[in-house]
Amino acid sequence: MFASTFARSTRPLVYASTRQGFASTSSCAPSCSFSTTCSSFASSSSSTPPSPPSSSTSTRPSTSPATSSDSHLTPSEAELKKVEQRNTTPPPYLSRALGVTNKPSTDPVTREEWKRNLLSKQRRLDERKHLVKQVSKGYFNDYNELRHQGGKKWIAPNTLVREDLSLYFPDIQGVSLANKAKTHTTDLWKGKISLVAIGSFKSSEEHVNSFVRPALSDMKDEPLFQYVYINAQENPLKSFLVTMFLSSLRRQIPVQHQPTYLLSHQSFEYLREPLGMTNKHVGYVYLVDSNGKVRWAGCDWATLNEEEALRKCCHVLVERYKKDHAGAIEGGERAKI
């Protein structure tokens, strides 16, 4: 009885002391930890830089476009970019040179070349691989890929591809918007630095515009620079419909760009892989030198760094061409005078 009475009498004291201890602990612990953290941060910032985060805690970078990174886009373009690149992972940098290994030519294929290609074992193996790859794709594969994974497969390089490592831009035939004359891209490269864009849809045209605006503004008075736009319409029906609205296209395209605006119904089936054109709904941009080699490439929506890199690369190529052909340029200017 005495023990139970003593327990009942001491229970409030224990509870009160416990509450008092908890209150004192909770009131001082935050202040102590905060002061310790501040002092350690001050000492670390004054003596040694803070250590990087450990590799065990990996954080996935945010893919939603920031406002500052899209400052070069119009509000509508920024909104479209945000929709297309929603829930997509950041793409890698371009890891290979784009183009074809053999120098293109406008000469028609001779009978001997046709026979050699027909009997080539390696060519048949390549054709078989290509057919197997195409059969495994559905009709809406490009659209679904753009919807779920985004169209940007690589990030453009910050500098030019070395000339000895670069490959040739393939020959593409089209009809000039200015005079409806048949034009080969191989004939356009001579004596010019060319900014080449390929698009088939309105979305791809918007992608291209996000790249080329500053470069075209800087180079508008440069005679050694030209802008080549290839409107690729592989579907015969779509190609016919586009030709029916040439007058409307001429009103939209600036007069100085119409001679190099090509309407092409050529098949790109065997050119998409060499040029990195994996999605027909995406716009692609290439910087081609006077030898017809691809020195820079970009795709989908341009980032601010890609837009600036293209502008600088255009200036670098033009200046190099002027330096290498200074005598020919001066002779041509004297002849004009």
C-alpha angles and dihedrals in degrees: 000000000000090000094052091048091050091049093051091049096049097043095081090048092052092046091048093048090047092052090047092050092047091049093049091046094048092047097052103034097072094045092048094048092046093050091046091050093048093049092047091048091049092049093046093048092050098046113022132009117256115272117252119253117276119262091237091073104061117183123200112230116243114254097196108111116250121229093240093051091053097046090110091060129079116248092256092049092049090052092049091048090051091052095046096046097043113133093000127133120241110266123235125249119272104277103187142040114262124223141054127301098226119071108249122238135194093218114112118252111267124225092252092053091047091051092047092052092046093054096040112118094201091052091053091050091050090049091051093051091049093051092049090051093049094048091056091059124083127225093255095040095116093048094048091047091052091048099048106024104023127240100259106100098167143012115242118247121257093229139035122280110250113262094234091053099042124098133220126270107238122245112264122186123211146147118265115238091219101058106357090245120152109253133187119209090220089066092052098060098067111111094351141097104223132203103203124196127185123197139155105179140038090258092056090050090056090050091053093048091055088062107038106043099091094039093052091046092053095043101041092110097038111109093196093059128076137177116223118191118189114200098201114201109168093170108088093215094051090045090054092049091051091052089054090062101046092124090057090049091051090056091053100043118071114250094240091058099045097086090058096039103105128195106206129184092177116132114255094189094115096033100056096078096047091047095042092242096148096153124045092203092062127083120233130201127198132183109214125189128216091273092058095252124142107239100169137012139187138176143195119000114357120236120219091256093049092050091051092044091055092049092051093045090054090054092046094051093047092049092048091050091050091050095048094044100034094129095049092047093050091047091051092050091051090050090053091051 
